[in-house]
Amino acid sequence: MDLVIRDVRVIDGTGGASYRADVAVDAGRVAAIHRAEDGGPRPSGRATLEAHGLALSPGFIDMHAHSDLALLRDPGHEAKVAQGVTLEVIGQDGLSYAPVDDRTLAQVRTQIAGWNGGGPGTDDVDFSWRSVGEYLDRLDAGFDGRGIAVNAAYLIPQGTVRMLAVGWDDRPATPAELTRMRELVATGLTEGAVGMSSGLTYTPGMYASDAELTELCRVVAAYGGYYCPHHRSYGAGALQAYEEMVALTREAGCALHLAHATMNFGVNEGRAPELLALLDGALAGGADISLDTYPYTPGATTLVAMLPSWASEGGPAAITERLRDAAATARIRHVMEVEGADGCHGVPIDWDTIEISGVTHPELAGYVGRTVAASAAERGEEPFTTAHRLLLADDLGTTILQHVGHEENVRTIMRHPVHTGGSDGILQGDKPHPRAYGTFPHYLGRYARDLGVLPLEECVAHLTSRPAARLRLPDRGLVRTGYRADLVLFDPETVAAGSTFEAPRTLPTGIPHVLIDGRFVIQDGRRTDVLAGRSVRRTPTA
């Protein structure tokens, strides 16, 4: 045996009671589990780790990650590795970097530079791929052919697919364009993607009709994947938006995974039980549904995403042109502040809730950490004027925190049996959301141990076996003989998120050891130089 973890409390990912055991690891797999009551000889190995009160669980699976470029830029990737994350699902919110051609790659790099960096003119990633398969191959190669920090699964981004096949126009796809989109989705699934994502408050993906989305979901279903929508509203009309996703995936026969499934803004305070009743009814009727959330109330996105969708038609260059036109700008302001833009989920924007978290141009750093309203007051101007100036000066790359969530809703949803954990962690910006560095220890420490919202064993199941089941991974998500040795050792008494809104890049405490493929990527609380991560490609259906 390569390693024996001695006398450890095993929280195996099933949600059942924990137990004490020696766990042996060999050749990247769990080779033996010797329970304390088993008797007989204990396993021995070339190395032994005495647990000393630690718990052992499967590696955590981040079901909603924005590490699409970070995995290729940062070999350490401590934001996730230090949390015990051993697998991330990327390609989220309908916008990522494959499949693309030269034109759409430049457009998407501009559009989501606030999420991932990598905007035009940067050279820290080579962008040598164009297809999904080539991107996954690039992840496998990683750094000098040695791999990446954690494993990664990929969702085909429906917005990028529409950008490639249709462009940025707000119109129905032609039959030929729909055929091409179906072919692009099928090819990506054949090449290893696990499903398809959408960002239905982001252009151009939001221009797709339900009929168009249903046709693409039929392709996803045929390949055994799942659909992961950021749906059309988390504010006004949120329940109707959830109903829309449930209905179209039922029609398509496609599994549904609801991204960062929450109920935000004042109109939805206390309404999480209504969402869960909707999901329970669909589940009872045979629907295949799961969801993910992060254990915080504020959201995070880009400032440009707050605009009405018509202002974004045509892509980044067209947005900038409209923002430079006085009449268009006046119309944008009226929709945002009076009517409620679809980019802001149909709710009139409250500038006191919009905190600037990052800028792409360093000379604008003075805005970071302050609300738009506060910055405007300091300058003696209207908040919209401040936001408008910032969008133009920052080439649309500004990121924000949006303080519109409700703690009661967060706790209610995380208790549901189909819930999984997803950080939605944006790693860019001077002051990113602390969820990027703290989601998983925050679940274990604050919500399981301190608040008792979930029993610890159940909480671990939400972060391990349930996402593995959604991803159709037959040998991950449990501490079980023969399963991959993607493992976390943590102290149940001290595990906690170190990240806060004031210091968002602080690493967690109480997670001294993390293994991927049986190799230590965190050992004695320190990052090793091991790069054990690879792409995790779709498991074919029977």
Stockholm file with secondary structure:
# STOCKHOLM 1.0

chainA/1-542         MDLVIRDVRVIDGTGGASYRADVAVDAGRVAAIHRAEDGGPRPSGRATLEAHGLALSPGFIDMHAHSDLALLRDPGHEAKVAQGVTLEVIGQDGLSYAPVDDRTLAQVRTQIAGWNGGGPGTDDVDFSWRSVGEYLDRLDAGFDGRGIAVNAAYLIPQGTVRMLAVGWDDRPATPAELTRMRELVATGLTEGAVGMSSGLTYTPGMYASDAELTELCRVVAAYGGYYCPHHRSYGAGALQAYEEMVALTREAGCALHLAHATMNFGVNEGRAPELLALLDGALAGGADISLDTYPYTPGATTLVAMLPSWASEGGPAAITERLRDAAATARIRHVMEVEGADGCHGVPIDWDTIEISGVTHPELAGYVGRTVAASAAERGEEPFTTAHRLLLADDLGTTILQHVGHEENVRTIMRHPVHTGGSDGILQGDKPHPRAYGTFPHYLGRYARDLGVLPLEECVAHLTSRPAARLRLPDRGLVRTGYRADLVLFDPETVAAGSTFEAPRTLPTGIPHVLIDGRFVIQDGRRTDVLAGRSVRRTPTA
#=GR chainA/1-542 SS CCEEEEEEEECCSSSSCCEEEEEEEETTEEEEEEETTSCSCCCCCSEEEECTTCEEEECEEESSBCCTTHHHHCSSCHHHHTTTEEEEEESCTTCCSSSCCHHHHHHHHHHTHHHHCCCTTCCSSCCCCCSHHHHHHHHHHBSTTSBBSSEEEEEEEHHHHHHHHTCSCSSCCCHHHHHHHHHHHHHHHHTTCCEEEEETTSTTGGGCCHHHHHHHHHHHHHTTCEEEEECSCSSTTHHHHHHHHHHHHHHHTCEEEETTCCCCSGGGTTCHHHHHHHHHHHHHTTCCEEEEECSSSCEEEESGGGSCHHHHTTCHHHHHHHHTSHHHHHHHHHIIIIICCGGGTTSCCCGGGEEEEECSSGGGGGGTTSBHHHHHHHHTSCHHHHHHHHHHHTTTCCEEEECCCCHHHHHHHHTSTTEEECCCBCCCSSSCCTHHHHHHHHIIIIIIIISCSSCHHHHHHHHTHHHHHHTTCTTSSSCCTTSBCCEEEECTTTCBCCCCSSSTTCCCBSCCEEEETTEEEEETTEECSCCCBCBCCCCCCC
#=GC SS_cons         CCEEEEEEEECCSSSSCCEEEEEEEETTEEEEEEETTSCSCCCCCSEEEECTTCEEEECEEESSBCCTTHHHHCSSCHHHHTTTEEEEEESCTTCCSSSCCHHHHHHHHHHTHHHHCCCTTCCSSCCCCCSHHHHHHHHHHBSTTSBBSSEEEEEEEHHHHHHHHTCSCSSCCCHHHHHHHHHHHHHHHHTTCCEEEEETTSTTGGGCCHHHHHHHHHHHHHTTCEEEEECSCSSTTHHHHHHHHHHHHHHHTCEEEETTCCCCSGGGTTCHHHHHHHHHHHHHTTCCEEEEECSSSCEEEESGGGSCHHHHTTCHHHHHHHHTSHHHHHHHHHIIIIICCGGGTTSCCCGGGEEEEECSSGGGGGGTTSBHHHHHHHHTSCHHHHHHHHHHHTTTCCEEEECCCCHHHHHHHHTSTTEEECCCBCCCSSSCCTHHHHHHHHIIIIIIIISCSSCHHHHHHHHTHHHHHHTTCTTSSSCCTTSBCCEEEECTTTCBCCCCSSSTTCCCBSCCEEEETTEEEEETTEECSCCCBCBCCCCCCC
//
